[in-house]
Amino acid sequence: MMPVAGRTADRVAAIIIYTGFSLLVLWAGMKLINYVLVTRFYEGYIVGWEIGLRQYNSKGGNWPHFSGGNHVEYMNSLVRLMQEKGTLPPLSNTGRRYVYHLKRLRSPGEYIFLLCFPDRIVLYGMSDKTFMRMDKLIDGESDCERGLFTGRPSKDGLTYTGVLRL
């Protein structure tokens, strides 16, 4: 076996080190972007719904009838009633104001459905990462059984259902 020249060994070591640092920076950047996307979802969208629902309640808005199986019709009626009272719920990045598409890097997108009541907002379809991040944003710690934001795994076993008390 032939000995490797010092200059060649230095170059190989430098390439390995720089590649490692580059991958570390790329990984940290992706984590930061995903962190910001969930924060923006909460602060820009969920808080907008909270404000809209509080305004609607303070204006004496009537709530549509919820039968337990009419989620979409109920939310369509609620959005229409809110608009009639001059309270606009926030815009979503989908065709419906109560469905939000959370697009994260290197993971499938999440379609989060909101079901709003006078005293709470129920969020369906969150991944465990999104649920834990939201819980930490709202309550200061991740505990799915205590605080203003609680929840449990959904029946599908893949997503979480969260309840935000107003």
Secondary structure, DSSP 8 states (H G I E B T S, - for coil): -----HHHHHHHHHHHHHHHHHHHHHHHHHHHHHHHHHHHIIIIIIHHHHHHHHHHHHTT-------SS-HHHHHHHHHHHHHHTT------SSSSTTEEEE--TTS--EEEEEEEETTEEEEEEE-HHHHHHHHHHHHSS--TTSSSEEEEE-TTSSSEEEEEE-
